[in-house]
Amino acid sequence: MSLVDRARHYYAECDMNCAESIFAAADDEYGLLESKDARKMMAGFGGGAGIEHLCGALSGAIAAIGTALTEDRARTSPHVKETCREFLSRWEAGHGLLLCAPLKERYRHENSKCLDVVTMSAELLEEVLGKALQNGKTSPSL
């Protein structure tokens, strides 16, 4: 199952929020965490951190990038910032929006909720993080 398929599964069938779904799928795909319990850290980021700010699906992707590429901390891992910048710049170029509220207006559906946003975020994450990992921009733990 691909990262995209996993994200869709977690969101649509496991009742995870957007941020949890993206991060859990990335964790499955790349083996980011030693404990599945650590995924709980993403719970508060769904729905734009509960106030419809930065989209939770984007926050989940940023958390996955940070977890995958950080050696010890951000200041010693220059690839984190550049990869996050690439992810968010490409998202914004394609959708014009980073905030939850306007993304929901554009993409949310009554039955599937934000599944389209979760899918698009997972597709972009798979591409951007996959490329970074392929180019050797990984933390020593992966």
CYANA upper distance limits for C-alpha pairs under 8 A (distance plus 0.5 A):
  1 MET  CA      5 ASP  CA      6.42
  1 MET  CA      6 ARG  CA      6.89
  2 SER  CA      6 ARG  CA      6.62
  2 SER  CA     29 GLU  CA      7.82
  3 LEU  CA      7 ALA  CA      6.61
  3 LEU  CA     25 ALA  CA      5.82
  3 LEU  CA     26 ALA  CA      6.61
  3 LEU  CA     28 ASP  CA      8.19
  3 LEU  CA     29 GLU  CA      6.37
  3 LEU  CA    122 ALA  CA      7.10
  3 LEU  CA    123 GLU  CA      8.29
  3 LEU  CA    126 GLU  CA      7.14
  4 VAL  CA      8 ARG  CA      6.73
  4 VAL  CA     25 ALA  CA      7.93
  4 VAL  CA    119 THR  CA      6.55
  4 VAL  CA    122 ALA  CA      5.59
  4 VAL  CA    123 GLU  CA      6.35
  4 VAL  CA    126 GLU  CA      8.02
  5 ASP  CA      9 HIS  CA      6.57
  6 ARG  CA     10 TYR  CA      6.58
  6 ARG  CA     21 SER  CA      8.33
  6 ARG  CA     25 ALA  CA      5.63
  7 ALA  CA     11 TYR  CA      6.64
  7 ALA  CA     21 SER  CA      5.46
  7 ALA  CA     22 ILE  CA      5.74
  7 ALA  CA     24 ALA  CA      7.77
  7 ALA  CA     25 ALA  CA      5.52
  7 ALA  CA    118 VAL  CA      7.34
  7 ALA  CA    119 THR  CA      7.45
  7 ALA  CA    122 ALA  CA      7.14
  8 ARG  CA     12 ALA  CA      6.32
  8 ARG  CA     13 GLU  CA      8.38
  8 ARG  CA     21 SER  CA      7.86
  8 ARG  CA    115 LEU  CA      7.18
  8 ARG  CA    118 VAL  CA      7.35
  8 ARG  CA    119 THR  CA      6.77
  9 HIS  CA     13 GLU  CA      5.79
  9 HIS  CA     14 CYS  CA      7.22
 10 TYR  CA     14 CYS  CA      5.22
 10 TYR  CA     15 ASP  CA      7.08
 10 TYR  CA     16 MET  CA      6.22
 10 TYR  CA     21 SER  CA      5.64
 10 TYR  CA     24 ALA  CA      8.24
 10 TYR  CA     25 ALA  CA      8.07
 11 TYR  CA     15 ASP  CA      6.13
 11 TYR  CA     16 MET  CA      5.51
 11 TYR  CA     17 ASN  CA      6.59
 11 TYR  CA     18 CYS  CA      6.96
 11 TYR  CA     21 SER  CA      5.89
 11 TYR  CA    115 LEU  CA      7.40
 11 TYR  CA    118 VAL  CA      8.20
 12 ALA  CA     16 MET  CA      8.25
 12 ALA  CA    112 SER  CA      7.79
 12 ALA  CA    115 LEU  CA      7.58
 16 MET  CA     20 GLU  CA      6.22
 16 MET  CA     21 SER  CA      6.13
 17 ASN  CA     21 SER  CA      6.50
 17 ASN  CA     43 ALA  CA      7.65
 17 ASN  CA     46 GLY  CA      5.95
 17 ASN  CA     47 GLY  CA      8.25
 17 ASN  CA     56 GLY  CA      8.41
 18 CYS  CA     22 ILE  CA      6.90
 18 CYS  CA     46 GLY  CA      5.98
 18 CYS  CA     47 GLY  CA      7.84
 18 CYS  CA     56 GLY  CA      5.91
 18 CYS  CA     57 ALA  CA      5.32
 18 CYS  CA     60 GLY  CA      7.94
 18 CYS  CA    114 CYS  CA      7.88
 18 CYS  CA    118 VAL  CA      6.54
 19 ALA  CA     23 PHE  CA      6.72
 19 ALA  CA     42 MET  CA      6.37
 19 ALA  CA     43 ALA  CA      7.48
 19 ALA  CA     45 PHE  CA      6.32
 19 ALA  CA     46 GLY  CA      5.66
 19 ALA  CA     56 GLY  CA      4.95
 19 ALA  CA     57 ALA  CA      5.13
 19 ALA  CA     58 LEU  CA      7.67
 19 ALA  CA     59 SER  CA      6.56
 19 ALA  CA     60 GLY  CA      4.73
 19 ALA  CA     61 ALA  CA      8.07
 20 GLU  CA     24 ALA  CA      6.32
 20 GLU  CA     39 ARG  CA      7.45
 20 GLU  CA     40 LYS  CA      8.11
 20 GLU  CA     42 MET  CA      5.74
 20 GLU  CA     43 ALA  CA      6.49
 20 GLU  CA     45 PHE  CA      8.44
 20 GLU  CA     46 GLY  CA      7.81
 20 GLU  CA     57 ALA  CA      8.50
 20 GLU  CA     60 GLY  CA      6.94
 21 SER  CA     25 ALA  CA      6.58
 21 SER  CA     57 ALA  CA      8.21
 21 SER  CA     60 GLY  CA      8.11
 21 SER  CA    118 VAL  CA      8.11
 22 ILE  CA     26 ALA  CA      6.72
 22 ILE  CA     57 ALA  CA      6.59
 22 ILE  CA     60 GLY  CA      5.79
 22 ILE  CA     61 ALA  CA      6.60
 22 ILE  CA    118 VAL  CA      7.36
 22 ILE  CA    121 SER  CA      8.13
 22 ILE  CA    122 ALA  CA      6.70
 23 PHE  CA     27 ASP  CA      6.52
 23 PHE  CA     39 ARG  CA      7.74
 23 PHE  CA     42 MET  CA      7.91
 23 PHE  CA     60 GLY  CA      5.39
 23 PHE  CA     61 ALA  CA      6.76
 23 PHE  CA     63 ALA  CA      7.43
 23 PHE  CA     64 ALA  CA      6.18
 24 ALA  CA     28 ASP  CA      6.67
 24 ALA  CA     39 ARG  CA      7.05
 25 ALA  CA     29 GLU  CA      6.63
 26 ALA  CA     30 TYR  CA      6.37
 26 ALA  CA     31 GLY  CA      8.13
 26 ALA  CA     32 LEU  CA      7.94
 26 ALA  CA     61 ALA  CA      8.45
 26 ALA  CA     64 ALA  CA      6.77
 27 ASP  CA     31 GLY  CA      5.45
 27 ASP  CA     32 LEU  CA      5.29
 27 ASP  CA     33 LEU  CA      6.94
 27 ASP  CA     64 ALA  CA      7.83
 28 ASP  CA     32 LEU  CA      8.05
 30 TYR  CA     68 ALA  CA      8.24
 30 TYR  CA    142 LEU  CA      8.12
 31 GLY  CA    142 LEU  CA      7.69
 32 LEU  CA     64 ALA  CA      8.15
 32 LEU  CA     67 THR  CA      6.93
 32 LEU  CA     68 ALA  CA      6.56
 32 LEU  CA    142 LEU  CA      7.55
 33 LEU  CA     38 ALA  CA      7.57
 35 SER  CA     39 ARG  CA      8.39
 39 ARG  CA     43 ALA  CA      8.34
 42 MET  CA     46 GLY  CA      7.98
 42 MET  CA     60 GLY  CA      7.34
 44 GLY  CA     49 ALA  CA      6.03
 44 GLY  CA     50 GLY  CA      7.51
 45 PHE  CA     49 ALA  CA      4.47
 45 PHE  CA     50 GLY  CA      7.33
 45 PHE  CA     56 GLY  CA      5.70
 45 PHE  CA     59 SER  CA      7.19
 45 PHE  CA     60 GLY  CA      8.11
 46 GLY  CA     50 GLY  CA      6.79
 46 GLY  CA     55 CYS  CA      7.90
 46 GLY  CA     56 GLY  CA      4.98
 46 GLY  CA     57 ALA  CA      7.90
 47 GLY  CA     51 ILE  CA      7.19
 47 GLY  CA     52 GLU  CA      5.86
 47 GLY  CA     53 HIS  CA      8.19
 47 GLY  CA     55 CYS  CA      6.98
 47 GLY  CA     56 GLY  CA      6.11
 47 GLY  CA    100 CYS  CA      6.88
 48 GLY  CA     52 GLU  CA      4.45
 48 GLY  CA     53 HIS  CA      4.85
 48 GLY  CA     54 LEU  CA      5.37
 48 GLY  CA     55 CYS  CA      5.03
 48 GLY  CA     56 GLY  CA      5.44
 48 GLY  CA     99 LEU  CA      7.51
 48 GLY  CA    100 CYS  CA      5.72
 48 GLY  CA    101 ALA  CA      8.32
 49 ALA  CA     53 HIS  CA      7.09
 49 ALA  CA     54 LEU  CA      7.82
 49 ALA  CA     55 CYS  CA      8.32
 49 ALA  CA     56 GLY  CA      7.22
 52 GLU  CA     99 LEU  CA      7.02
 52 GLU  CA    100 CYS  CA      5.11
 52 GLU  CA    101 ALA  CA      5.55
 53 HIS  CA     98 LEU  CA      8.47
 53 HIS  CA     99 LEU  CA      5.38
 53 HIS  CA    100 CYS  CA      5.87
 53 HIS  CA    101 ALA  CA      7.47
 54 LEU  CA     58 LEU  CA      7.56
 54 LEU  CA     59 SER  CA      7.33
 54 LEU  CA     98 LEU  CA      6.24
 54 LEU  CA     99 LEU  CA      4.98
 54 LEU  CA    100 CYS  CA      6.23
 55 CYS  CA     59 SER  CA      6.79
 55 CYS  CA     98 LEU  CA      6.59
 55 CYS  CA     99 LEU  CA      5.64
 55 CYS  CA    100 CYS  CA      4.70
 55 CYS  CA    103 LEU  CA      8.21
 56 GLY  CA     60 GLY  CA      6.52
 56 GLY  CA    100 CYS  CA      7.69
 57 ALA  CA     61 ALA  CA      6.86
 57 ALA  CA    117 VAL  CA      7.45
 57 ALA  CA    118 VAL  CA      6.09
 57 ALA  CA    121 SER  CA      6.61
 57 ALA  CA    122 ALA  CA      8.49
 58 LEU  CA     62 ILE  CA      6.67
 58 LEU  CA     88 LEU  CA      8.23
 58 LEU  CA     98 LEU  CA      8.22
 58 LEU  CA    121 SER  CA      6.88
 59 SER  CA     63 ALA  CA      6.62
 60 GLY  CA     64 ALA  CA      6.73
 61 ALA  CA     65 ILE  CA      6.71
 61 ALA  CA    121 SER  CA      7.65
 61 ALA  CA    122 ALA  CA      7.93
 61 ALA  CA    125 LEU  CA      6.64
 62 ILE  CA     66 GLY  CA      6.61
 62 ILE  CA     84 CYS  CA      6.58
 63 ALA  CA     67 THR  CA      6.54
 64 ALA  CA     68 ALA  CA      6.49
 65 ILE  CA     69 LEU  CA      6.48
 65 ILE  CA     80 VAL  CA      7.12
 65 ILE  CA     83 THR  CA      7.71
 65 ILE  CA     84 CYS  CA      7.31
 65 ILE  CA    129 LEU  CA      6.89
 66 GLY  CA     70 THR  CA      6.07
 66 GLY  CA     74 ALA  CA      8.47
 66 GLY  CA     80 VAL  CA      6.22
 66 GLY  CA     84 CYS  CA      8.45
 68 ALA  CA    138 THR  CA      6.66
 68 ALA  CA    139 SER  CA      6.56
 68 ALA  CA    142 LEU  CA      7.62
 69 LEU  CA     77 SER  CA      7.44
 69 LEU  CA     79 HIS  CA      7.18
 69 LEU  CA     80 VAL  CA      6.21
 69 LEU  CA    133 LEU  CA      8.47
 69 LEU  CA    137 LYS  CA      6.73
 69 LEU  CA    138 THR  CA      5.12
 69 LEU  CA    139 SER  CA      5.27
 70 THR  CA     74 ALA  CA      6.61
 70 THR  CA     76 THR  CA      8.17
 70 THR  CA     77 SER  CA      5.79
 70 THR  CA     79 HIS  CA      8.45
 70 THR  CA     80 VAL  CA      6.92
 70 THR  CA    138 THR  CA      7.79
 70 THR  CA    139 SER  CA      5.81
 71 GLU  CA     76 THR  CA      7.34
 71 GLU  CA     77 SER  CA      6.38
 71 GLU  CA    138 THR  CA      8.15
 71 GLU  CA    139 SER  CA      5.01
 71 GLU  CA    140 PRO  CA      6.70
 71 GLU  CA    141 SER  CA      8.36
 72 ASP  CA     76 THR  CA      7.09
 72 ASP  CA     77 SER  CA      7.86
 73 ARG  CA     77 SER  CA      6.98
 74 ALA  CA     78 PRO  CA      7.46
 74 ALA  CA     80 VAL  CA      7.36
 74 ALA  CA     81 LYS  CA      8.33
 78 PRO  CA     82 GLU  CA      7.39
 79 HIS  CA     83 THR  CA      6.37
 79 HIS  CA    137 LYS  CA      6.77
 80 VAL  CA     84 CYS  CA      6.54
 81 LYS  CA     85 ARG  CA      6.49
 82 GLU  CA     86 GLU  CA      6.62
 83 THR  CA     87 PHE  CA      6.64
 83 THR  CA    128 VAL  CA      7.65
 83 THR  CA    129 LEU  CA      7.82
 83 THR  CA    132 ALA  CA      7.69
 84 CYS  CA     88 LEU  CA      6.63
 85 ARG  CA     89 SER  CA      6.32
 86 GLU  CA     90 ARG  CA      6.47
 86 GLU  CA    128 VAL  CA      7.97
 87 PHE  CA     91 TRP  CA      6.65
 87 PHE  CA    124 LEU  CA      7.59
 87 PHE  CA    125 LEU  CA      7.52
 87 PHE  CA    128 VAL  CA      6.81
 88 LEU  CA     92 GLU  CA      6.50
 88 LEU  CA     98 LEU  CA      8.26
 89 SER  CA     93 ALA  CA      6.50
 90 ARG  CA     94 GLY  CA      6.66
 91 TRP  CA     95 HIS  CA      6.45
 91 TRP  CA     96 GLY  CA      7.95
 91 TRP  CA     97 LEU  CA      8.25
 91 TRP  CA     98 LEU  CA      8.11
 91 TRP  CA    121 SER  CA      8.38
 91 TRP  CA    124 LEU  CA      8.11
 92 GLU  CA     96 GLY  CA      4.99
 92 GLU  CA     97 LEU  CA      5.89
 92 GLU  CA     98 LEU  CA      6.79
 97 LEU  CA    102 PRO  CA      7.57
 97 LEU  CA    103 LEU  CA      7.07
 98 LEU  CA    103 LEU  CA      7.86
 99 LEU  CA    103 LEU  CA      6.85
100 CYS  CA    104 LYS  CA      6.46
101 ALA  CA    105 GLU  CA      6.90
102 PRO  CA    106 ARG  CA      6.78
103 LEU  CA    107 TYR  CA      6.37
103 LEU  CA    108 ARG  CA      7.92
103 LEU  CA    117 VAL  CA      8.31
104 LYS  CA    108 ARG  CA      5.17
104 LYS  CA    114 CYS  CA      7.41
107 TYR  CA    114 CYS  CA      7.18
107 TYR  CA    116 ASP  CA      7.01
107 TYR  CA    117 VAL  CA      7.25
108 ARG  CA    112 SER  CA      7.90
108 ARG  CA    113 LYS  CA      5.48
108 ARG  CA    114 CYS  CA      5.32
108 ARG  CA    115 LEU  CA      8.07
108 ARG  CA    116 ASP  CA      7.86
108 ARG  CA    117 VAL  CA      8.37
109 HIS  CA    113 LYS  CA      5.24
109 HIS  CA    114 CYS  CA      7.26
112 SER  CA    116 ASP  CA      8.46
114 CYS  CA    118 VAL  CA      6.83
115 LEU  CA    119 THR  CA      6.55
116 ASP  CA    120 MET  CA      6.67
117 VAL  CA    121 SER  CA      6.50
118 VAL  CA    122 ALA  CA      6.56
119 THR  CA    123 GLU  CA      6.67
120 MET  CA    124 LEU  CA      6.77
121 SER  CA    125 LEU  CA      6.51
122 ALA  CA    126 GLU  CA      6.48
123 GLU  CA    127 GLU  CA      6.89
124 LEU  CA    128 VAL  CA      6.54
125 LEU  CA    129 LEU  CA      6.04
125 LEU  CA    130 GLY  CA      7.98
126 GLU  CA    130 GLY  CA      5.88
127 GLU  CA    131 LYS  CA      6.56
128 VAL  CA    132 ALA  CA      6.81
129 LEU  CA    133 LEU  CA      6.58
130 GLY  CA    134 GLN  CA      6.54
131 LYS  CA    135 ASN  CA      6.66
132 ALA  CA    136 GLY  CA      7.06
132 ALA  CA    137 LYS  CA      5.88
132 ALA  CA    138 THR  CA      7.92
133 LEU  CA    137 LYS  CA      5.75
133 LEU  CA    138 THR  CA      6.01
138 THR  CA    142 LEU  CA      7.14
